[in-house]
Amino acid sequence: MAFDLRRGLRPRRVVHAHCDIPCGIYDPHEAQLAAQTVETMVTKIKALPDDGSEASRNSFARMVTVKEQHAERVKHEVTVLWGDYFKPEHLEKYPELHDLVWKTLKAASAAKQSVDSEKAAELRSKVDEVARIFWETKK
């Protein structure tokens, strides 16, 4: 009986989110670090020997996984800033912010879908611009 009760009280799914309390603890650093990781993984993937060895295939698979995880992390971190931190007064002062966030999320998706140095650099550049605006709003 006790076992069935515990099973019934267990959450059906696990959800991860920012606390959604207006704590004021926001920072674009995680998104920047993730974008830099995407760029680094693309560079490392392109430098892998094309020898068909098991070691090369293993490294390729691992690096692609890390690249995609960090591109997804960029999307998460930027979405949290967009949804929880930025306010209407920020959009008034930085009217390009809406388009920048949208293009940053699209750049993260493009970086996940390819091993393209230009797309990785574009992602990093866009995240850095979001971070610049973020820090200007904190002054």
C-alpha positions in Angstrom: 0.0 0.0 0.0 2.8 2.5 0.9 4.6 1.7 -2.3 1.5 2.6 -4.4 1.0 5.8 -2.5 4.6 7.0 -3.2 4.3 6.1 -6.8 1.0 8.1 -7.0 2.7 11.1 -5.4 5.8 11.0 -7.7 5.8 13.8 -10.3 4.8 12.6 -13.8 7.6 14.6 -15.4 10.6 16.6 -14.3 10.6 20.3 -15.3 13.7 22.5 -15.2 13.3 26.3 -15.2 14.6 29.5 -13.8 13.0 30.2 -10.5 10.5 32.7 -12.0 10.8 34.9 -8.9 11.9 38.4 -9.7 15.2 37.8 -8.0 17.2 40.0 -10.2 19.9 37.3 -10.7 20.3 37.2 -14.4 23.6 37.1 -16.3 24.3 36.4 -20.0 27.6 34.8 -19.2 26.2 31.3 -19.5 24.9 32.0 -23.0 28.3 33.5 -23.9 30.2 30.5 -22.6 27.9 28.2 -24.4 28.3 30.1 -27.7 32.1 30.0 -27.3 31.9 26.3 -26.7 29.9 25.8 -30.0 32.5 27.8 -31.8 35.4 25.8 -30.2 33.7 22.4 -31.0 33.3 23.4 -34.7 37.0 24.3 -34.9 37.9 21.0 -33.2 35.6 19.0 -35.4 37.1 20.5 -38.6 40.6 19.7 -37.3 39.8 16.0 -36.8 41.7 13.6 -39.0 39.6 12.1 -41.8 41.1 8.7 -41.3 38.0 6.7 -40.6 39.5 5.4 -37.3 37.3 4.5 -34.4 39.0 7.2 -32.3 38.2 9.9 -34.9 34.6 8.7 -35.2 34.2 8.7 -31.4 35.7 12.1 -31.1 33.5 13.4 -33.9 30.3 12.0 -32.2 31.3 13.4 -28.8 32.2 16.9 -30.2 28.9 17.1 -32.2 27.0 16.2 -29.0 28.7 18.9 -27.0 28.2 21.4 -29.8 24.5 20.7 -30.0 24.0 20.7 -26.2 25.7 24.1 -25.9 23.7 25.6 -28.8 20.6 24.4 -27.0 21.9 26.0 -23.8 22.3 29.3 -25.7 18.7 29.1 -26.7 17.6 28.4 -23.1 19.7 31.2 -21.5 18.7 33.8 -24.1 15.0 32.8 -23.8 15.2 33.2 -20.0 16.7 36.7 -20.4 14.1 37.6 -23.0 11.1 36.2 -21.0 12.1 37.1 -17.5 14.6 39.9 -17.5 14.0 42.3 -20.4 11.1 44.7 -19.9 9.1 47.1 -22.1 11.4 50.0 -21.1 14.4 48.0 -22.4 12.6 47.6 -25.8 11.9 51.3 -25.9 15.6 52.1 -25.4 16.8 49.2 -27.6 14.2 48.7 -30.3 16.5 46.2 -32.1 16.3 43.8 -29.1 13.3 41.8 -30.3 14.8 41.1 -33.7 18.2 40.4 -32.1 16.8 37.8 -29.7 14.9 36.2 -32.5 17.9 36.1 -34.8 20.1 34.8 -31.9 17.7 31.8 -31.4 17.7 31.1 -35.1 21.5 31.3 -35.2 21.6 28.7 -32.3 19.4 26.4 -34.3 21.6 26.9 -37.4 24.7 26.1 -35.4 23.1 22.9 -34.1 22.3 21.8 -37.7 25.8 22.3 -39.1 29.5 22.2 -38.6 30.0 25.7 -40.1 32.6 28.1 -38.7 30.7 31.2 -40.0 27.4 30.1 -38.3 29.2 29.4 -35.0 30.9 32.8 -35.2 27.6 34.5 -36.0 26.0 32.8 -33.0 28.8 34.1 -30.7 28.5 37.6 -32.1 24.8 37.7 -31.6 25.0 36.4 -28.0 27.7 39.0 -27.3 25.4 41.7 -28.6 22.6 40.5 -26.4 25.0 40.5 -23.5 26.2 44.1 -24.3 22.6 45.3 -24.2 21.9 43.4 -21.0 24.9 45.0 -19.3 23.9 48.5 -20.5 20.4 48.0 -19.0 22.1 47.1 -15.7 23.9 50.5 -15.4 
